[in-house]
Amino acid sequence: MQEYFKTSYPDQAKAALAPLFVDNIDTAVIDIGHDAIDRYKLVILPSAY
């Protein structure tokens, strides 16, 4: 199987969420399997979800 992601999963997740922490943007951690996502403007999902 070809490896598409060269960096580790934790590094990918940290890089994806870094702008939210750097700019101090309000965020919420939700369970998309149980919570409605229609009220959110942006939903970030890890690639392994």
PyMOL Python script that loads the backbone (N, CA, C, O; Angstrom):
from pymol import cmd

cmd.read_pdbstr("""\
ATOM      1  N   MET A   1       0.847  -1.176   0.000  1.00  0.00           N
ATOM      2  CA  MET A   1       0.000   0.000   0.000  1.00  0.00           C
ATOM      3  C   MET A   1       0.894   1.242   0.000  1.00  0.00           C
ATOM      4  O   MET A   1       1.874   1.319   0.741  1.00  0.00           O
ATOM      5  N   GLN A   2       0.540   2.197  -0.833  1.00  0.00           N
ATOM      6  CA  GLN A   2       1.307   3.431  -0.897  1.00  0.00           C
ATOM      7  C   GLN A   2       1.027   4.295   0.331  1.00  0.00           C
ATOM      8  O   GLN A   2      -0.117   4.436   0.762  1.00  0.00           O
ATOM      9  N   GLU A   3       2.072   4.856   0.870  1.00  0.00           N
ATOM     10  CA  GLU A   3       1.938   5.726   2.043  1.00  0.00           C
ATOM     11  C   GLU A   3       1.725   7.164   1.573  1.00  0.00           C
ATOM     12  O   GLU A   3       2.621   7.763   0.977  1.00  0.00           O
ATOM     13  N   TYR A   4       0.550   7.713   1.838  1.00  0.00           N
ATOM     14  CA  TYR A   4       0.226   9.062   1.387  1.00  0.00           C
ATOM     15  C   TYR A   4       0.649  10.128   2.392  1.00  0.00           C
ATOM     16  O   TYR A   4       1.012  11.240   2.009  1.00  0.00           O
ATOM     17  N   PHE A   5       0.603   9.792   3.652  1.00  0.00           N
ATOM     18  CA  PHE A   5       0.964  10.753   4.690  1.00  0.00           C
ATOM     19  C   PHE A   5       2.344  10.404   5.227  1.00  0.00           C
ATOM     20  O   PHE A   5       2.548   9.319   5.772  1.00  0.00           O
ATOM     21  N   LYS A   6       3.273  11.310   5.077  1.00  0.00           N
ATOM     22  CA  LYS A   6       4.654  11.046   5.493  1.00  0.00           C
ATOM     23  C   LYS A   6       4.900  11.397   6.959  1.00  0.00           C
ATOM     24  O   LYS A   6       5.821  10.862   7.577  1.00  0.00           O
ATOM     25  N   THR A   7       4.098  12.279   7.511  1.00  0.00           N
ATOM     26  CA  THR A   7       4.291  12.663   8.910  1.00  0.00           C
ATOM     27  C   THR A   7       3.401  11.804   9.801  1.00  0.00           C
ATOM     28  O   THR A   7       2.437  11.193   9.339  1.00  0.00           O
ATOM     29  N   SER A   8       3.739  11.769  11.064  1.00  0.00           N
ATOM     30  CA  SER A   8       2.961  10.958  12.002  1.00  0.00           C
ATOM     31  C   SER A   8       1.582  11.581  12.225  1.00  0.00           C
ATOM     32  O   SER A   8       1.385  12.779  12.021  1.00  0.00           O
ATOM     33  N   TYR A   9       0.646  10.752  12.644  1.00  0.00           N
ATOM     34  CA  TYR A   9      -0.721  11.234  12.874  1.00  0.00           C
ATOM     35  C   TYR A   9      -0.777  12.352  13.921  1.00  0.00           C
ATOM     36  O   TYR A   9      -1.445  13.359  13.684  1.00  0.00           O
ATOM     37  N   PRO A  10      -0.096  12.213  15.078  1.00  0.00           N
ATOM     38  CA  PRO A  10      -0.143  13.314  16.056  1.00  0.00           C
ATOM     39  C   PRO A  10       0.394  14.627  15.483  1.00  0.00           C
ATOM     40  O   PRO A  10      -0.138  15.696  15.784  1.00  0.00           O
ATOM     41  N   ASP A  11       1.438  14.555  14.666  1.00  0.00           N
ATOM     42  CA  ASP A  11       1.975  15.773  14.055  1.00  0.00           C
ATOM     43  C   ASP A  11       0.976  16.385  13.073  1.00  0.00           C
ATOM     44  O   ASP A  11       0.858  17.608  12.991  1.00  0.00           O
ATOM     45  N   GLN A  12       0.260  15.547  12.332  1.00  0.00           N
ATOM     46  CA  GLN A  12      -0.762  16.044  11.406  1.00  0.00           C
ATOM     47  C   GLN A  12      -1.881  16.750  12.169  1.00  0.00           C
ATOM     48  O   GLN A  12      -2.317  17.833  11.780  1.00  0.00           O
ATOM     49  N   ALA A  13      -2.337  16.139  13.243  1.00  0.00           N
ATOM     50  CA  ALA A  13      -3.429  16.721  14.027  1.00  0.00           C
ATOM     51  C   ALA A  13      -3.003  18.049  14.650  1.00  0.00           C
ATOM     52  O   ALA A  13      -3.770  19.012  14.641  1.00  0.00           O
ATOM     53  N   LYS A  14      -1.800  18.103  15.183  1.00  0.00           N
ATOM     54  CA  LYS A  14      -1.299  19.353  15.775  1.00  0.00           C
ATOM     55  C   LYS A  14      -1.179  20.447  14.729  1.00  0.00           C
ATOM     56  O   LYS A  14      -1.530  21.596  14.997  1.00  0.00           O
ATOM     57  N   ALA A  15      -0.690  20.111  13.538  1.00  0.00           N
ATOM     58  CA  ALA A  15      -0.539  21.103  12.472  1.00  0.00           C
ATOM     59  C   ALA A  15      -1.896  21.603  11.986  1.00  0.00           C
ATOM     60  O   ALA A  15      -2.043  22.785  11.673  1.00  0.00           O
ATOM     61  N   ALA A  16      -2.883  20.719  11.921  1.00  0.00           N
ATOM     62  CA  ALA A  16      -4.215  21.121  11.467  1.00  0.00           C
ATOM     63  C   ALA A  16      -4.880  22.074  12.450  1.00  0.00           C
ATOM     64  O   ALA A  16      -5.601  22.984  12.041  1.00  0.00           O
ATOM     65  N   LEU A  17      -4.646  21.874  13.729  1.00  0.00           N
ATOM     66  CA  LEU A  17      -5.297  22.687  14.757  1.00  0.00           C
ATOM     67  C   LEU A  17      -4.462  23.877  15.216  1.00  0.00           C
ATOM     68  O   LEU A  17      -4.968  24.725  15.951  1.00  0.00           O
ATOM     69  N   ALA A  18      -3.204  23.963  14.805  1.00  0.00           N
ATOM     70  CA  ALA A  18      -2.304  25.024  15.254  1.00  0.00           C
ATOM     71  C   ALA A  18      -2.853  26.430  15.003  1.00  0.00           C
ATOM     72  O   ALA A  18      -2.773  27.264  15.905  1.00  0.00           O
ATOM     73  N   PRO A  19      -3.407  26.737  13.824  1.00  0.00           N
ATOM     74  CA  PRO A  19      -3.916  28.104  13.618  1.00  0.00           C
ATOM     75  C   PRO A  19      -5.001  28.504  14.614  1.00  0.00           C
ATOM     76  O   PRO A  19      -5.120  29.679  14.960  1.00  0.00           O
ATOM     77  N   LEU A  20      -5.783  27.548  15.072  1.00  0.00           N
ATOM     78  CA  LEU A  20      -6.830  27.863  16.040  1.00  0.00           C
ATOM     79  C   LEU A  20      -6.240  28.273  17.378  1.00  0.00           C
ATOM     80  O   LEU A  20      -6.786  29.142  18.057  1.00  0.00           O
ATOM     81  N   PHE A  21      -5.134  27.658  17.761  1.00  0.00           N
ATOM     82  CA  PHE A  21      -4.488  27.989  19.027  1.00  0.00           C
ATOM     83  C   PHE A  21      -3.644  29.252  18.910  1.00  0.00           C
ATOM     84  O   PHE A  21      -3.630  30.078  19.822  1.00  0.00           O
ATOM     85  N   VAL A  22      -2.944  29.404  17.795  1.00  0.00           N
ATOM     86  CA  VAL A  22      -2.076  30.566  17.601  1.00  0.00           C
ATOM     87  C   VAL A  22      -2.897  31.856  17.585  1.00  0.00           C
ATOM     88  O   VAL A  22      -2.502  32.854  18.188  1.00  0.00           O
ATOM     89  N   ASP A  23      -4.035  31.834  16.896  1.00  0.00           N
ATOM     90  CA  ASP A  23      -4.881  33.021  16.798  1.00  0.00           C
ATOM     91  C   ASP A  23      -5.922  33.105  17.906  1.00  0.00           C
ATOM     92  O   ASP A  23      -6.727  34.037  17.930  1.00  0.00           O
ATOM     93  N   ASN A  24      -5.915  32.138  18.827  1.00  0.00           N
ATOM     94  CA  ASN A  24      -6.831  32.116  19.968  1.00  0.00           C
ATOM     95  C   ASN A  24      -8.297  32.183  19.522  1.00  0.00           C
ATOM     96  O   ASN A  24      -9.071  33.004  20.016  1.00  0.00           O
ATOM     97  N   ILE A  25      -8.658  31.318  18.597  1.00  0.00           N
ATOM     98  CA  ILE A  25     -10.018  31.258  18.064  1.00  0.00           C
ATOM     99  C   ILE A  25     -10.860  30.349  18.957  1.00  0.00           C
ATOM    100  O   ILE A  25     -10.396  29.296  19.396  1.00  0.00           O
ATOM    101  N   ASP A  26     -12.100  30.762  19.224  1.00  0.00           N
ATOM    102  CA  ASP A  26     -13.018  29.926  20.011  1.00  0.00           C
ATOM    103  C   ASP A  26     -13.274  28.610  19.296  1.00  0.00           C
ATOM    104  O   ASP A  26     -13.608  28.594  18.111  1.00  0.00           O
ATOM    105  N   THR A  27     -13.118  27.519  20.009  1.00  0.00           N
ATOM    106  CA  THR A  27     -13.331  26.197  19.419  1.00  0.00           C
ATOM    107  C   THR A  27     -14.152  25.334  20.365  1.00  0.00           C
ATOM    108  O   THR A  27     -14.302  25.645  21.547  1.00  0.00           O
ATOM    109  N   ALA A  28     -14.672  24.255  19.827  1.00  0.00           N
ATOM    110  CA  ALA A  28     -15.395  23.271  20.625  1.00  0.00           C
ATOM    111  C   ALA A  28     -15.003  21.889  20.126  1.00  0.00           C
ATOM    112  O   ALA A  28     -14.923  21.655  18.920  1.00  0.00           O
ATOM    113  N   VAL A  29     -14.763  20.990  21.043  1.00  0.00           N
ATOM    114  CA  VAL A  29     -14.505  19.598  20.682  1.00  0.00           C
ATOM    115  C   VAL A  29     -15.842  18.877  20.774  1.00  0.00           C
ATOM    116  O   VAL A  29     -16.473  18.843  21.831  1.00  0.00           O
ATOM    117  N   ILE A  30     -16.265  18.302  19.654  1.00  0.00           N
ATOM    118  CA  ILE A  30     -17.579  17.657  19.605  1.00  0.00           C
ATOM    119  C   ILE A  30     -17.440  16.222  19.125  1.00  0.00           C
ATOM    120  O   ILE A  30     -16.425  15.841  18.541  1.00  0.00           O
ATOM    121  N   ASP A  31     -18.455  15.449  19.374  1.00  0.00           N
ATOM    122  CA  ASP A  31     -18.539  14.077  18.862  1.00  0.00           C
ATOM    123  C   ASP A  31     -19.463  14.125  17.655  1.00  0.00           C
ATOM    124  O   ASP A  31     -20.682  14.193  17.812  1.00  0.00           O
ATOM    125  N   ILE A  32     -18.893  14.091  16.443  1.00  0.00           N
ATOM    126  CA  ILE A  32     -19.731  14.261  15.253  1.00  0.00           C
ATOM    127  C   ILE A  32     -20.677  13.094  15.033  1.00  0.00           C
ATOM    128  O   ILE A  32     -21.601  13.190  14.226  1.00  0.00           O
ATOM    129  N   GLY A  33     -20.460  12.006  15.733  1.00  0.00           N
ATOM    130  CA  GLY A  33     -21.386  10.890  15.640  1.00  0.00           C
ATOM    131  C   GLY A  33     -22.675  11.135  16.399  1.00  0.00           C
ATOM    132  O   GLY A  33     -23.684  10.479  16.141  1.00  0.00           O
ATOM    133  N   HIS A  34     -22.649  12.088  17.347  1.00  0.00           N
ATOM    134  CA  HIS A  34     -23.825  12.341  18.176  1.00  0.00           C
ATOM    135  C   HIS A  34     -24.296  13.793  18.157  1.00  0.00           C
ATOM    136  O   HIS A  34     -25.467  14.059  18.425  1.00  0.00           O
ATOM    137  N   ASP A  35     -23.407  14.732  17.848  1.00  0.00           N
ATOM    138  CA  ASP A  35     -23.764  16.150  17.868  1.00  0.00           C
ATOM    139  C   ASP A  35     -24.069  16.651  16.459  1.00  0.00           C
ATOM    140  O   ASP A  35     -23.401  16.269  15.498  1.00  0.00           O
ATOM    141  N   ALA A  36     -25.071  17.499  16.344  1.00  0.00           N
ATOM    142  CA  ALA A  36     -25.385  18.108  15.048  1.00  0.00           C
ATOM    143  C   ALA A  36     -24.282  19.100  14.685  1.00  0.00           C
ATOM    144  O   ALA A  36     -23.845  19.881  15.531  1.00  0.00           O
ATOM    145  N   ILE A  37     -23.834  19.070  13.435  1.00  0.00           N
ATOM    146  CA  ILE A  37     -22.745  19.958  13.019  1.00  0.00           C
ATOM    147  C   ILE A  37     -23.248  21.149  12.210  1.00  0.00           C
ATOM    148  O   ILE A  37     -22.442  21.968  11.768  1.00  0.00           O
ATOM    149  N   ASP A  38     -24.552  21.267  12.005  1.00  0.00           N
ATOM    150  CA  ASP A  38     -25.082  22.341  11.167  1.00  0.00           C
ATOM    151  C   ASP A  38     -24.900  23.730  11.773  1.00  0.00           C
ATOM    152  O   ASP A  38     -24.976  24.719  11.043  1.00  0.00           O
ATOM    153  N   ARG A  39     -24.667  23.839  13.046  1.00  0.00           N
ATOM    154  CA  ARG A  39     -24.485  25.159  13.659  1.00  0.00           C
ATOM    155  C   ARG A  39     -23.037  25.642  13.611  1.00  0.00           C
ATOM    156  O   ARG A  39     -22.756  26.777  13.996  1.00  0.00           O
ATOM    157  N   TYR A  40     -22.125  24.807  13.149  1.00  0.00           N
ATOM    158  CA  TYR A  40     -20.711  25.167  13.077  1.00  0.00           C
ATOM    159  C   TYR A  40     -20.345  25.640  11.679  1.00  0.00           C
ATOM    160  O   TYR A  40     -20.858  25.122  10.687  1.00  0.00           O
ATOM    161  N   LYS A  41     -19.460  26.624  11.602  1.00  0.00           N
ATOM    162  CA  LYS A  41     -19.005  27.131  10.305  1.00  0.00           C
ATOM    163  C   LYS A  41     -17.856  26.304   9.751  1.00  0.00           C
ATOM    164  O   LYS A  41     -17.658  26.254   8.537  1.00  0.00           O
ATOM    165  N   LEU A  42     -17.108  25.663  10.615  1.00  0.00           N
ATOM    166  CA  LEU A  42     -15.949  24.874  10.199  1.00  0.00           C
ATOM    167  C   LEU A  42     -15.843  23.657  11.099  1.00  0.00           C
ATOM    168  O   LEU A  42     -15.914  23.769  12.322  1.00  0.00           O
ATOM    169  N   VAL A  43     -15.673  22.498  10.490  1.00  0.00           N
ATOM    170  CA  VAL A  43     -15.469  21.260  11.235  1.00  0.00           C
ATOM    171  C   VAL A  43     -14.187  20.636  10.707  1.00  0.00           C
ATOM    172  O   VAL A  43     -14.062  20.396   9.506  1.00  0.00           O
ATOM    173  N   ILE A  44     -13.236  20.372  11.590  1.00  0.00           N
ATOM    174  CA  ILE A  44     -11.965  19.757  11.206  1.00  0.00           C
ATOM    175  C   ILE A  44     -11.975  18.317  11.684  1.00  0.00           C
ATOM    176  O   ILE A  44     -12.133  18.045  12.874  1.00  0.00           O
ATOM    177  N   LEU A  45     -11.805  17.397  10.741  1.00  0.00           N
ATOM    178  CA  LEU A  45     -11.778  15.973  11.064  1.00  0.00           C
ATOM    179  C   LEU A  45     -10.393  15.419  10.790  1.00  0.00           C
ATOM    180  O   LEU A  45      -9.799  15.735   9.759  1.00  0.00           O
ATOM    181  N   PRO A  46      -9.870  14.608  11.681  1.00  0.00           N
ATOM    182  CA  PRO A  46      -8.587  13.973  11.412  1.00  0.00           C
ATOM    183  C   PRO A  46      -8.725  12.972  10.268  1.00  0.00           C
ATOM    184  O   PRO A  46      -9.803  12.424  10.039  1.00  0.00           O
ATOM    185  N   SER A  47      -7.643  12.743   9.564  1.00  0.00           N
ATOM    186  CA  SER A  47      -7.681  11.858   8.391  1.00  0.00           C
ATOM    187  C   SER A  47      -7.988  10.417   8.759  1.00  0.00           C
ATOM    188  O   SER A  47      -8.455   9.656   7.911  1.00  0.00           O
ATOM    189  N   ALA A  48      -7.744  10.030   9.977  1.00  0.00           N
ATOM    190  CA  ALA A  48      -7.962   8.641  10.389  1.00  0.00           C
ATOM    191  C   ALA A  48      -9.375   8.403  10.898  1.00  0.00           C
ATOM    192  O   ALA A  48      -9.679   7.298  11.349  1.00  0.00           O
ATOM    193  N   TYR A  49     -10.253   9.409  10.839  1.00  0.00           N
ATOM    194  CA  TYR A  49     -11.596   9.264  11.387  1.00  0.00           C
ATOM    195  C   TYR A  49     -12.408   8.283  10.579  1.00  0.00           C
ATOM    196  O   TYR A  49     -13.571   8.035  10.898  1.00  0.00           O
TER     197      TYR A  49
END
""", "prot")
cmd.dss("prot")
cmd.show_as("cartoon", "prot")
cmd.util.cbc("prot")
cmd.orient("prot")
